[in-house]
Structure formats: structure tokens, C-alpha cells
Amino acid sequence: MKQIYLDNAATTKMDGKVVGAMLPYFEGKYGNASSQHLIGQEAKNALNKSRRIIARAISARSDEIIFTSGGTESNNLALKGLFLENYPEKNHIITTKIEHDCTLNTCKWLEKQGAKVTYLDVDKEGFVNVKDIEKVITDKTFLVTIIHANNEIGTIQNLEEIGKICKSKEVLFHTDACQSFTKVNINVKKQNLDLVTLNAHKIHGPKGVGVLYIKRGIKIAPLSHGGGHEQGFRSGTENIPGIIGFVKAVEIVKSKDVKKMEMLRDRLIRGLLKIPNVTLNGPIKNRLCNNVNVSFNNIEGEAIGGYLENQGIYTSTGSACMSHSLETSHVLKALGLPPLKSNSSIRLSLSKFTTEQDIDYVLDKIPKIVNKLRKISPLVGGNRW
């Protein structure tokens, strides 16, 4: 049976070139980068080169790149580390209601430790109002943390505008850029970014490796204590094969791949909106190149996903991190969608490997599935709210 993977916001297939780059570091080049002998120094040289390449991709310095185990650890290190460094003199964090769960759950944990957190509303397309940020900054605020591109609805925030506000108020600015990295330009200097979270497995790299960019001079309390690896910010032997794979994934990114995903995304959106009573969640403009999130209304998104899987099409009903939960998406709730509409939503996320034939196949199957499910829907009105 034909298989079409449209859950790339959850994770991506590793590129063959990435696998090839990693393989030597599992066998012949297996040294510990902290060892002083030849094999260890070979690993250290690879680590230093990798740091420079990641830094160059976001216009940072190489000594500002800290390797971690992924986006979740990087976000935890940024928020918890800064809180521990600033508390009790400053204890206020500003974020939004549509952040990734690892950020929101970290904020909830920090509230129990004495932090005060402001959760900003967003508009119906998922954009935060920059003026709202400025209004709630106080002399106790030490951090603004806002996701760059939302993992569920693809909304791309204006980092440059937010960065200007934070800089003028002398407040640190952190963004989770796991979904946007290599798809949307990130320039830590131009956008006044103090901390940036990145990871590899959203860009055809390996799982279990990420980065936290920390602007030079910023003090963060480490969460892991040990041998003082990664400039003391994150102790633990570095995952050299994973880091090599991350860097290779960055090196092989091409602008034409982004343009291709944008074209296929728009083709998919146009096709889905031809189905009666279907609405797009998130914006048309300033939307992540590979993200499509739609509500089919009156039928369960889980049911649609199940029927699609039977046809070899793999999608999701929201964030993979919450796929085990039956709760309504906090992101769609923040947009103002009622539970019934939220629960009728699915997310289809593309990659550079997605083809026009894949999209055509999906657009052939979905209307038939939706029509079948609507005929048996017990909800009032059949095909309408």
C-alpha cells in the first residue's frame, strides 16, 4: 500500500546524507571529546567545527552554541536556568497561551517555585500583539519567551518587533525555533535574540540532539552538574554522532526545498477548502512552509486520521507530545475555537520529500472520507454547525 507521511512537525525522516555523515563517528571516530589523546581530540575538533556551523546559521558566535539532547531540554535549561539565576530579585516571565507544552509545563512548575507568569492571549490566527508584551513588562520581568513558529498551526511571530521591545526594556528574549529553524530566517543580532532553542529531528536530522544559543555574557544556572561540559552550562559527554548529523542536516538545506513545501502547502490548503464546511486554522500569510491545520466540523479529527491511516496517509490531530491525551488542543482553544470544532481538526505537515503526487492522492482520499463520516455523524445539522 502507498505510504504518505504528513506528520513532519512531529519528526522527520533522516536524510541519507545525514546517516552517512554520522556512521564514522559510531566506529572509527568514536572518541570522547574531553579526552586528551588523538582519538579524543579528533572528536573535539569535529565538535568545534559543528559549533561554528550551527552558529553561522543563526549569525551567532561559536562559543554561544550549547549542545543539548533536544528542544525540550533546551527550553527547560533556558527558563529554569534563568529563573534560578535571577530569583528572587526578578521572578516574572512573559509567554503566550500557544507555546509548546514543554514551555508551558516548565512555566507551571516555575510558578510553584515562586515565579510569576503572564500568559498572553493571541488573535484568531495565533499572532501575539507586541503592544501587549510591552504593557505587561515590569521591573520584576527577566524573560519573554515566545515560540517562533507554532508547532500546531504554523503561525510565525515577528521576532524582530518583539526583540526591539525586549531590548528597549532590558528584558531577555528567548524563542523556541525548533519548527522554524532552516525554514525561516533567524538572525540573533538583527532580531535581538538572547536565547534560541533548536533541534535536529525536525529538519531530517537525528533525534536526541539540540542546541540552546545563549548570548555571550548571559548567566544561567546549570541544571546538570558534572564535568563542566559545554562551558559549564550542560555537563555530560557530548553526543558526537548526533551533533554531526545535526550539522549535516543544516548544511544540506536548500532554499528550493522551502519554496517547494510552500507550493505544496498552498495546493493542499486550496484543495481542502473546496470541501464544504472546512476551515483553515492559523494564518494564510506568515505561515510555516510545511504546516496545514484544518477543521472539518461535525466529525472527529481522530476518526479522519484513522481512515487516512487505512489509506496509508499519516497525519496527526495536533502536537505529537500530546497525542496520547483526549484533551482539546490548548492552541486551538487560544484561537477561540469551541471544543467541537477543535476536535474536528487535523494537522498535515509536509517535508522536502513530499511530492505533488502525494498531495493529489491525499486530496482524492480526504473528501471521500469526510463525506462518509458526515453521513453517519450524530451531530445536529449533519453538515453544518
C-alpha positions as a Python dict, from the first residue, in 0.01 Angstrom:
ca = {
    (1, 'M'): (0, 0, 0),
    (2, 'K'): (116, 352, -78),
    (3, 'Q'): (252, 535, 227),
    (4, 'I'): (243, 913, 260),
    (5, 'Y'): (395, 1064, 573),
    (6, 'L'): (240, 1402, 662),
    (7, 'D'): (342, 1426, 1026),
    (8, 'N'): (675, 1603, 978),
    (9, 'A'): (600, 1856, 1252),
    (10, 'A'): (628, 1561, 1492),
    (11, 'T'): (951, 1427, 1341),
    (12, 'T'): (1114, 1385, 1003),
    (13, 'K'): (1278, 1105, 813),
    (14, 'M'): (1655, 1120, 844),
    (15, 'D'): (1820, 1221, 519),
    (16, 'G'): (2053, 955, 380),
    (17, 'K'): (2334, 1210, 371),
    (18, 'V'): (2286, 1268, 743),
    (19, 'V'): (2308, 896, 817),
    (20, 'G'): (2623, 873, 606),
    (21, 'A'): (2789, 1160, 790),
    (22, 'M'): (2712, 1005, 1129),
    (23, 'L'): (2829, 649, 1065),
    (24, 'P'): (3208, 707, 1102),
    (25, 'Y'): (3151, 854, 1449),
    (26, 'F'): (2995, 532, 1574),
    (27, 'E'): (3303, 324, 1490),
    (28, 'G'): (3639, 466, 1381),
    (29, 'K'): (3589, 817, 1524),
    (30, 'Y'): (3424, 715, 1850),
    (31, 'G'): (3634, 921, 2092),
    (32, 'N'): (3517, 1129, 2387),
    (33, 'A'): (3566, 1497, 2306),
    (34, 'S'): (3702, 1556, 2658),
    (35, 'S'): (3984, 1303, 2619),
    (36, 'Q'): (4331, 1440, 2553),
    (37, 'H'): (4456, 1162, 2327),
    (38, 'L'): (4441, 1163, 1947),
    (39, 'I'): (4104, 991, 1911),
    (40, 'G'): (3950, 1221, 2169),
    (41, 'Q'): (4091, 1531, 2003),
    (42, 'E'): (3954, 1412, 1669),
    (43, 'A'): (3608, 1413, 1828),
    (44, 'K'): (3674, 1753, 1986),
    (45, 'N'): (3776, 1903, 1653),
    (46, 'A'): (3454, 1771, 1498),
    (47, 'L'): (3259, 1920, 1789),
    (48, 'N'): (3421, 2261, 1750),
    (49, 'K'): (3361, 2263, 1375),
    (50, 'S'): (2997, 2170, 1433),
    (51, 'R'): (2957, 2454, 1679),
    (52, 'R'): (3087, 2700, 1421),
    (53, 'I'): (2849, 2576, 1152),
    (54, 'I'): (2539, 2599, 1375),
    (55, 'A'): (2650, 2943, 1492),
    (56, 'R'): (2691, 3065, 1136),
    (57, 'A'): (2337, 2952, 1052),
    (58, 'I'): (2188, 3198, 1304),
    (59, 'S'): (2461, 3469, 1288),
    (60, 'A'): (2594, 3383, 1633),
    (61, 'R'): (2938, 3320, 1780),
    (62, 'S'): (3056, 2961, 1813),
    (63, 'D'): (3105, 2996, 2190),
    (64, 'E'): (2735, 3085, 2221),
    (65, 'I'): (2621, 2742, 2099),
    (66, 'I'): (2543, 2487, 2372),
    (67, 'F'): (2456, 2133, 2259),
    (68, 'T'): (2172, 1957, 2441),
    (69, 'S'): (1955, 1649, 2399),
    (70, 'G'): (1683, 1838, 2213),
    (71, 'G'): (1422, 2113, 2220),
    (72, 'T'): (1264, 2013, 2550),
    (73, 'E'): (1592, 2020, 2739),
    (74, 'S'): (1693, 2349, 2576),
    (75, 'N'): (1365, 2516, 2673),
    (76, 'N'): (1391, 2382, 3029),
    (77, 'L'): (1751, 2500, 3061),
    (78, 'A'): (1664, 2846, 2931),
    (79, 'L'): (1365, 2904, 3159),
    (80, 'K'): (1472, 2723, 3474),
    (81, 'G'): (1835, 2828, 3446),
    (82, 'L'): (1748, 3195, 3410),
    (83, 'F'): (1492, 3179, 3691),
    (84, 'L'): (1745, 3025, 3930),
    (85, 'E'): (1999, 3290, 3832),
    (86, 'N'): (1761, 3585, 3877),
    (87, 'Y'): (1535, 3479, 4166),
    (88, 'P'): (1431, 3640, 4399),
    (89, 'E'): (1530, 3983, 4266),
    (90, 'K'): (1338, 3915, 3945),
    (91, 'N'): (1073, 3647, 3908),
    (92, 'H'): (842, 3745, 3622),
    (93, 'I'): (816, 3560, 3290),
    (94, 'I'): (603, 3660, 2991),
    (95, 'T'): (488, 3397, 2744),
    (96, 'T'): (181, 3311, 2534),
    (97, 'K'): (-105, 3064, 2558),
    (98, 'I'): (10, 2882, 2242),
    (99, 'E'): (358, 2776, 2345),
    (100, 'H'): (481, 2419, 2313),
    (101, 'D'): (384, 2202, 2609),
    (102, 'C'): (741, 2180, 2735),
    (103, 'T'): (747, 2559, 2776),
    (104, 'L'): (402, 2583, 2934),
    (105, 'N'): (467, 2295, 3172),
    (106, 'T'): (802, 2444, 3269),
    (107, 'C'): (627, 2774, 3344),
    (108, 'K'): (369, 2595, 3558),
    (109, 'W'): (648, 2423, 3751),
    (110, 'L'): (829, 2754, 3798),
    (111, 'E'): (512, 2912, 3938),
    (112, 'K'): (531, 2657, 4219),
    (113, 'Q'): (887, 2775, 4287),
    (114, 'G'): (784, 3140, 4318),
    (115, 'A'): (775, 3262, 3958),
    (116, 'K'): (501, 3491, 3831),
    (117, 'V'): (399, 3407, 3475),
    (118, 'T'): (188, 3615, 3236),
    (119, 'Y'): (23, 3406, 2963),
    (120, 'L'): (-64, 3641, 2677),
    (121, 'D'): (-366, 3595, 2451),
    (122, 'V'): (-326, 3566, 2074),
    (123, 'D'): (-561, 3669, 1795),
    (124, 'K'): (-774, 3430, 1590),
    (125, 'E'): (-474, 3347, 1367),
    (126, 'G'): (-233, 3289, 1654),
    (127, 'F'): (-39, 3616, 1650),
    (128, 'V'): (64, 3786, 1971),
    (129, 'N'): (17, 4164, 1993),
    (130, 'V'): (356, 4323, 2052),
    (131, 'K'): (192, 4608, 2244),
    (132, 'D'): (52, 4353, 2487),
    (133, 'I'): (406, 4240, 2563),
    (134, 'E'): (521, 4594, 2630),
    (135, 'K'): (224, 4661, 2862),
    (136, 'V'): (295, 4371, 3097),
    (137, 'I'): (672, 4413, 3136),
    (138, 'T'): (759, 4520, 3491),
    (139, 'D'): (1076, 4580, 3687),
    (140, 'K'): (1048, 4216, 3800),
    (141, 'T'): (1042, 4075, 3444),
    (142, 'F'): (1355, 3886, 3347),
    (143, 'L'): (1236, 3693, 3042),
    (144, 'V'): (1000, 3700, 2746),
    (145, 'T'): (971, 3354, 2584),
    (146, 'I'): (765, 3321, 2265),
    (147, 'I'): (765, 3038, 2014),
    (148, 'H'): (886, 3144, 1668),
    (149, 'A'): (661, 2920, 1456),
    (150, 'N'): (380, 2735, 1627),
    (151, 'N'): (400, 2358, 1601),
    (152, 'E'): (24, 2309, 1555),
    (153, 'I'): (-96, 2597, 1337),
    (154, 'G'): (228, 2726, 1182),
    (155, 'T'): (191, 3091, 1287),
    (156, 'I'): (525, 3273, 1251),
    (157, 'Q'): (571, 3551, 1507),
    (158, 'N'): (758, 3873, 1427),
    (159, 'L'): (1074, 3820, 1631),
    (160, 'E'): (1232, 4145, 1522),
    (161, 'E'): (947, 4356, 1663),
    (162, 'I'): (937, 4160, 1986),
    (163, 'G'): (1316, 4177, 2014),
    (164, 'K'): (1313, 4557, 1987),
    (165, 'I'): (1065, 4583, 2274),
    (166, 'C'): (1265, 4347, 2493),
    (167, 'K'): (1591, 4527, 2423),
    (168, 'S'): (1440, 4868, 2498),
    (169, 'K'): (1306, 4734, 2829),
    (170, 'E'): (1630, 4547, 2911),
    (171, 'V'): (1447, 4214, 2934),
    (172, 'L'): (1591, 3890, 2795),
    (173, 'F'): (1419, 3738, 2492),
    (174, 'H'): (1405, 3363, 2424),
    (175, 'T'): (1239, 3186, 2134),
    (176, 'D'): (1167, 2821, 2065),
    (177, 'A'): (1266, 2788, 1698),
    (178, 'C'): (1252, 2410, 1664),
    (179, 'Q'): (984, 2421, 1394),
    (180, 'S'): (1118, 2725, 1209),
    (181, 'F'): (1493, 2661, 1201),
    (182, 'T'): (1621, 2645, 839),
    (183, 'K'): (1269, 2723, 711),
    (184, 'V'): (1251, 3083, 832),
    (185, 'N'): (1545, 3320, 866),
    (186, 'I'): (1688, 3351, 1217),
    (187, 'N'): (1944, 3621, 1288),
    (188, 'V'): (2014, 3659, 1658),
    (189, 'K'): (2169, 4004, 1612),
    (190, 'K'): (1905, 4155, 1386),
    (191, 'Q'): (1621, 4006, 1590),
    (192, 'N'): (1779, 4090, 1929),
    (193, 'L'): (1758, 3731, 2046),
    (194, 'D'): (1927, 3639, 2372),
    (195, 'L'): (1842, 3268, 2376),
    (196, 'V'): (1723, 3036, 2098),
    (197, 'T'): (1615, 2673, 2112),
    (198, 'L'): (1689, 2449, 1811),
    (199, 'N'): (1671, 2077, 1743),
    (200, 'A'): (1772, 1831, 1474),
    (201, 'H'): (1487, 1587, 1419),
    (202, 'K'): (1251, 1844, 1266),
    (203, 'I'): (1497, 1903, 980),
    (204, 'H'): (1582, 1544, 876),
    (205, 'G'): (1848, 1507, 1142),
    (206, 'P'): (1869, 1258, 1431),
    (207, 'K'): (1652, 1254, 1742),
    (208, 'G'): (1811, 1328, 2078),
    (209, 'V'): (2020, 1633, 1987),
    (210, 'G'): (1951, 2004, 2007),
    (211, 'V'): (2101, 2343, 2078),
    (212, 'L'): (2047, 2631, 2314),
    (213, 'Y'): (2201, 2953, 2187),
    (214, 'I'): (2298, 3168, 2484),
    (215, 'K'): (2418, 3519, 2408),
    (216, 'R'): (2766, 3582, 2539),
    (217, 'G'): (2761, 3727, 2889),
    (218, 'I'): (2424, 3587, 2997),
    (219, 'K'): (2441, 3389, 3320),
    (220, 'I'): (2235, 3070, 3351),
    (221, 'A'): (2237, 2825, 3639),
    (222, 'P'): (2310, 2475, 3504),
    (223, 'L'): (2053, 2202, 3558),
    (224, 'S'): (2303, 1918, 3513),
    (225, 'H'): (2620, 1916, 3722),
    (226, 'G'): (2925, 1713, 3639),
    (227, 'G'): (3244, 1767, 3446),
    (228, 'G'): (3157, 2115, 3324),
    (229, 'H'): (3099, 2026, 2960),
    (230, 'E'): (2950, 2283, 2722),
    (231, 'Q'): (3114, 2574, 2906),
    (232, 'G'): (2959, 2460, 3232),
    (233, 'F'): (2603, 2510, 3111),
    (234, 'R'): (2533, 2141, 3046),
    (235, 'S'): (2755, 1869, 3187),
    (236, 'G'): (2763, 1530, 3022),
    (237, 'T'): (2958, 1366, 2741),
    (238, 'E'): (2857, 1521, 2411),
    (239, 'N'): (2664, 1312, 2159),
    (240, 'I'): (2916, 1349, 1877),
    (241, 'P'): (2738, 1129, 1618),
    (242, 'G'): (2412, 1316, 1682),
    (243, 'I'): (2580, 1654, 1661),
    (244, 'I'): (2750, 1558, 1334),
    (245, 'G'): (2410, 1452, 1198),
    (246, 'F'): (2251, 1779, 1312),
    (247, 'V'): (2517, 1982, 1135),
    (248, 'K'): (2488, 1778, 816),
    (249, 'A'): (2112, 1834, 816),
    (250, 'V'): (2174, 2208, 838),
    (251, 'E'): (2438, 2204, 565),
    (252, 'I'): (2218, 2031, 307),
    (253, 'V'): (1916, 2260, 346),
    (254, 'K'): (1827, 2432, 18),
    (255, 'S'): (1601, 2731, -34),
    (256, 'K'): (1433, 2548, -320),
    (257, 'D'): (1311, 2286, -70),
    (258, 'V'): (1136, 2557, 131),
    (259, 'K'): (976, 2701, -182),
    (260, 'K'): (861, 2356, -286),
    (261, 'M'): (699, 2296, 52),
    (262, 'E'): (525, 2633, 32),
    (263, 'M'): (385, 2546, -310),
    (264, 'L'): (260, 2206, -198),
    (265, 'R'): (121, 2350, 125),
    (266, 'D'): (-85, 2604, -68),
    (267, 'R'): (-201, 2338, -310),
    (268, 'L'): (-315, 2122, -22),
    (269, 'I'): (-493, 2411, 152),
    (270, 'R'): (-677, 2511, -165),
    (271, 'G'): (-790, 2154, -221),
    (272, 'L'): (-909, 2103, 136),
    (273, 'L'): (-1102, 2431, 144),
    (274, 'K'): (-1304, 2314, -156),
    (275, 'I'): (-1468, 2062, 76),
    (276, 'P'): (-1787, 2216, 222),
    (277, 'N'): (-1771, 2342, 581),
    (278, 'V'): (-1392, 2313, 615),
    (279, 'T'): (-1192, 2595, 773),
    (280, 'L'): (-820, 2668, 797),
    (281, 'N'): (-670, 2715, 1143),
    (282, 'G'): (-392, 2971, 1156),
    (283, 'P'): (-294, 3235, 901),
    (284, 'I'): (-259, 3235, 525),
    (285, 'K'): (38, 3473, 538),
    (286, 'N'): (332, 3433, 775),
    (287, 'R'): (263, 3061, 800),
    (288, 'L'): (524, 2789, 827),
    (289, 'C'): (603, 2648, 483),
    (290, 'N'): (508, 2291, 570),
    (291, 'N'): (207, 2338, 800),
    (292, 'V'): (-161, 2278, 725),
    (293, 'N'): (-421, 2260, 1004),
    (294, 'V'): (-791, 2239, 918),
    (295, 'S'): (-1122, 2177, 1096),
    (296, 'F'): (-1373, 1953, 919),
    (297, 'N'): (-1659, 2035, 1157),
    (298, 'N'): (-1911, 1784, 1293),
    (299, 'I'): (-1674, 1488, 1263),
    (300, 'E'): (-1391, 1380, 1489),
    (301, 'G'): (-1037, 1452, 1376),
    (302, 'E'): (-933, 1119, 1529),
    (303, 'A'): (-1182, 941, 1303),
    (304, 'I'): (-1048, 1118, 994),
    (305, 'G'): (-693, 1033, 1096),
    (306, 'G'): (-784, 668, 1141),
    (307, 'Y'): (-947, 643, 799),
    (308, 'L'): (-650, 822, 641),
    (309, 'E'): (-409, 577, 803),
    (310, 'N'): (-609, 293, 648),
    (311, 'Q'): (-529, 457, 314),
    (312, 'G'): (-157, 483, 402),
    (313, 'I'): (-169, 854, 491),
    (314, 'Y'): (-14, 950, 824),
    (315, 'T'): (-127, 1275, 990),
    (316, 'S'): (-194, 1398, 1344),
    (317, 'T'): (-462, 1578, 1541),
    (318, 'G'): (-217, 1824, 1695),
    (319, 'S'): (111, 1820, 1882),
    (320, 'A'): (273, 1476, 1894),
    (321, 'C'): (369, 1546, 2255),
    (322, 'M'): (0, 1543, 2348),
    (323, 'S'): (-121, 1275, 2107),
    (324, 'H'): (-195, 1043, 2400),
    (325, 'S'): (-436, 1296, 2550),
    (326, 'L'): (-802, 1339, 2463),
    (327, 'E'): (-799, 1698, 2581),
    (328, 'T'): (-883, 1978, 2338),
    (329, 'S'): (-576, 2146, 2188),
    (330, 'H'): (-470, 2441, 2402),
    (331, 'V'): (-354, 2614, 2085),
    (332, 'L'): (-689, 2591, 1907),
    (333, 'K'): (-864, 2689, 2230),
    (334, 'A'): (-647, 3001, 2245),
    (335, 'L'): (-766, 3091, 1892),
    (336, 'G'): (-1122, 3091, 2022),
    (337, 'L'): (-1233, 2764, 1863),
    (338, 'P'): (-1509, 2578, 2052),
    (339, 'P'): (-1425, 2221, 2160),
    (340, 'L'): (-1643, 2065, 1890),
    (341, 'K'): (-1455, 2247, 1616),
    (342, 'S'): (-1115, 2190, 1775),
    (343, 'N'): (-1179, 1818, 1798),
    (344, 'S'): (-1263, 1804, 1428),
    (345, 'S'): (-917, 1929, 1333),
    (346, 'I'): (-617, 1751, 1185),
    (347, 'R'): (-265, 1868, 1112),
    (348, 'L'): (-88, 1773, 791),
    (349, 'S'): (279, 1869, 788),
    (350, 'L'): (498, 1830, 480),
    (351, 'S'): (869, 1779, 421),
    (352, 'K'): (1114, 1819, 135),
    (353, 'F'): (1037, 1458, 44),
    (354, 'T'): (664, 1528, -10),
    (355, 'T'): (562, 1520, -378),
    (356, 'E'): (282, 1662, -591),
    (357, 'Q'): (159, 1306, -639),
    (358, 'D'): (137, 1267, -261),
    (359, 'I'): (-78, 1580, -232),
    (360, 'D'): (-303, 1472, -519),
    (361, 'Y'): (-350, 1131, -356),
    (362, 'V'): (-446, 1295, -24),
    (363, 'L'): (-689, 1533, -195),
    (364, 'D'): (-851, 1238, -366),
    (365, 'K'): (-898, 1041, -44),
    (366, 'I'): (-997, 1306, 213),
    (367, 'P'): (-1323, 1429, 51),
    (368, 'K'): (-1448, 1070, 28),
    (369, 'I'): (-1363, 1005, 391),
    (370, 'V'): (-1523, 1328, 508),
    (371, 'N'): (-1839, 1261, 308),
    (372, 'K'): (-1864, 910, 455),
    (373, 'L'): (-1814, 1030, 812),
    (374, 'R'): (-2060, 1317, 777),
    (375, 'K'): (-2329, 1079, 661),
    (376, 'I'): (-2300, 884, 984),
    (377, 'S'): (-2233, 1186, 1210),
    (378, 'P'): (-2480, 1204, 1502),
    (379, 'L'): (-2418, 1577, 1544),
    (380, 'V'): (-2702, 1821, 1493),
    (381, 'G'): (-2733, 1966, 1144),
    (382, 'G'): (-2539, 1693, 965),
    (383, 'N'): (-2308, 1904, 752),
    (384, 'R'): (-2321, 2237, 932),
    (385, 'W'): (-2288, 2394, 1275),
}
